């Protein structure tokens, strides 16, 4: 009878080498070391916890999403389904436009 499996041994080796274990990569893709990866994961969790507790934020941290393209598409769908009088905008005609704002996040 084995006390530790081969899978657990690989995880232990990765932890000692400060690498993200293979089985943990499904959360999101990253080339960061394990210590930076866990800091990033905590930041992501804080972002979503804040969103759940306080409602829709004014600024979205796109790198917090596992699949940011899906989030962007959902935003376009939500906007296109709103009716503005008789004008209903097709999602195919919508696009994003970004402007650079040079101020701290807490000012927004």
C-alpha positions, 0 to 999 in steps of 0.5 A: 500500500502506498502512502502517497500517489504519483499524482500527489508526488508530482504536486509536491515537486511542483510546490517545492519548485514554485510551479503551478501544478498541472491539475490547477491550470484549469482555473486560468492559463498563466506562466507565473510562478506559484507564488505569483499565481496564488496572489493573482488568484486571490486578487481575482477572488477579491474582485468577484467577491466585491462584485457579489457583495456590492453589485455591478462595478463601474470598472471591470478587471478583464484579467480576472475572467477565465474567458474575457472574450465571453464576458465582452460578448455578453456585454454586447448582447446585453446592450443589443437587447435593450430597446431604445424606443423603436431602435433595436441595435443588432449585435453585429453592428456593435463594437467596443471603443476604448479611451485611455484614462490617466488616473488612479482606479480609486478616482473612478 
